[in-house]
Amino acid sequence: MDIFAKLQNIVTPLRISNDPAELYCYSSDASYIKGTPDYVVMPSTTAEVSEIVKLAQKHHIPIVARGAGTGLAGGAVPLCGGIVLDMSRMNRIIDIDIRNLQVLVEPGLIHADLNRALEPHGFFFPPDPGSSEMCTLGGLIANRGSGMRSVKYGTVTDYVLDLEVVMPDGAVIRTGGRVMKSASGYDLTALMIGSEGTLGIITGARLKIHPLPEARAAVLAHFNELEAAGRTVSAIMEKGIVPSACELMDSTTIKAVNTYDANLNIPDCEAMLLIEVDGAPCSVESGAARVAECCRELGAFDVTIAYSEPEMKELWAARRLAGAAVTRLNPGKTRVYIGEDIAVPLSAIPEMLREIRNISDRHGLNIMTYGHAGDGNLHTGMAIDTLDEEQWEVLEKTADDIHLAALRLNGTVSGEHGIGSARGMYMIKEHGGALDVMIAIKQALDPHNIMNPQKVGLE
Ligand SMILES: Cc1cc2nc3c(=O)[nH]c(=O)nc-3n(C[C@H](O)[C@H](O)[C@H](O)COP(=O)(O)OP(=O)(O)OC[C@H]3O[C@@H](n4cnc5c(N)ncnc54)[C@H](O)[C@@H]3O)c2cc1C
């Protein structure tokens, strides 16, 4: 049977390929995981997606949805070959409905494009991944992603009202509606969010939007003790302040960032916290002052408050460079995203930071720690010579220790990047019997396991 010819009956020839050079471009995402598809198809309508899925179902061909391929866990990598559905052509904003505080979009829309379209209306879509300029909303929803502002505004879960989904048999369903709340039936929207393309293909999303805050202020604080920075995060929350961002950088990250851009001139210290507050101008001013006071009480020095956009941009500059600076401490080595996304309860942040230090010393591997400390989500950055097997072994052991430490502290192996095929081995440890329920759901909806097989630790 000629699958390629059958696919050509569904989409025009320019939107399908089995050229090895093209397939190679779809054989990885931003992680280290690899797998080559047999076909790449770029649908432009829900009807096309449904027909492609029906074909895949009939012939039991694996089918993997791909947004922009910025995932860090191998989620969009076709481990078993088959069809990669490149969703990037379905990228329209169908409706901006300010009266009902919602938008209707296609899944291939780039995250930042939505916020650019909302800004003139005085609104925004709050979940804000660092990959905003690259990633798609479909990928963000499928990975249950978030970003710096989830400490105040929540994750993508809090903003999805309704999804259009092509199920594994090709049927098109709607999981929710236009209403702001509903107590009607099982919450299939929640089931699809974070399902990483293993239960269906998202072809449309109705999303809640939020008014842009009137004012913002940022507080930058330096600490001579790493754990004091960790303690400050929960102390701020205990005072009843809800920051709109609360980012941490440890001394290794600070060194790397200073190496990347010496003009930043960050004082040599153990940790740095960048805390942002937003809202009405008067509450922002008092909130920023209280945050600064709290930082000083817990031992911070060089505490700066910025109210204007240019000043805030300057304070944020170092944090924005953190990801890119990883290799600066390890010239000639490559950053590998592994063990990079744990999250722990706020009270466990100081202990997790200490654990990461110990793990780094034990394995003799530089680990940069930075991230969204305000919601307990810590990113680690490690770089190795990827051609050196021994270094791979050390890296894998280091990542394993980081994951296990997070689980010991009642945390999770992924705060926002997802499980994909990088973290499946921890699912039983993290979820116990609940993993059996996930497997049962997967088997009931996708008995032939065509939807993104070998992901999320489901098999
Ligand atoms: C520099 C950098 C910074 C990052 N910062 C953040 C961050 O701050 N927060 C964060 O959450 N993530 C972050 N990420 C990770 C990544 O950008 C997110 O996971 C993003 O949401 C993935 O979107 P994507 O379009 O690239 O999806 P892809 O990587 O293409 O796919 C991700 C998963 O979603 C599935 N999928 C994609 N589209 C669909 C669809 N339409 N229907 C069903 N399943 C689908 C895929 O099968 C796969 O399992 C970062 C990545 C990089 C490289």
The ligand as an ORCA input file, in Angstrom:
! r2SCAN-3c Opt
* xyz 0 1
  C      15.199     28.535     24.910
  C      13.991     27.799     25.383
  C      13.270     28.315     26.468
  C      12.145     27.639     26.938
  N      11.437     28.186     27.981
  C      10.294     27.584     28.394
  C       9.511     28.147     29.444
  O       9.856     29.176     30.019
  N       8.379     27.517     29.789
  C       7.953     26.378     29.171
  O       6.897     25.861     29.500
  N       8.692     25.800     28.194
  C       9.836     26.371     27.788
  N      10.585     25.800     26.784
  C      10.163     24.511     26.212
  C       9.252     24.609     24.975
  O       9.441     25.821     24.311
  C       7.802     24.445     25.382
  O       7.582     23.153     25.866
  C       6.828     24.743     24.228
  O       5.550     24.875     24.743
  C       6.828     23.699     23.135
  O       6.122     24.243     22.032
  P       6.429     23.771     20.541
  O       5.447     24.421     19.657
  O       7.841     23.978     20.205
  O       6.083     22.227     20.688
  P       6.878     20.962     20.145
  O       8.226     20.881     20.747
  O       6.764     20.911     18.679
  O       5.958     19.803     20.774
  C       5.855     19.645     22.169
  C       4.842     18.532     22.482
  O       3.544     18.964     22.135
  C       2.942     18.071     21.200
  N       2.159     18.906     20.295
  C       2.581     19.979     19.582
  N       1.551     20.500     18.907
  C       0.468     19.740     19.190
  C      -0.898     19.753     18.769
  N      -1.366     20.678     17.952
  N      -1.726     18.797     19.252
  C      -1.273     17.848     20.109
  N      -0.004     17.774     20.520
  C       0.857     18.715     20.071
  C       4.110     17.360     20.544
  O       3.725     16.081     20.045
  C       5.080     17.258     21.706
  O       4.751     16.158     22.513
  C      11.732     26.435     26.312
  C      12.455     25.924     25.233
  C      13.579     26.595     24.774
  C      14.329     26.032     23.603
*
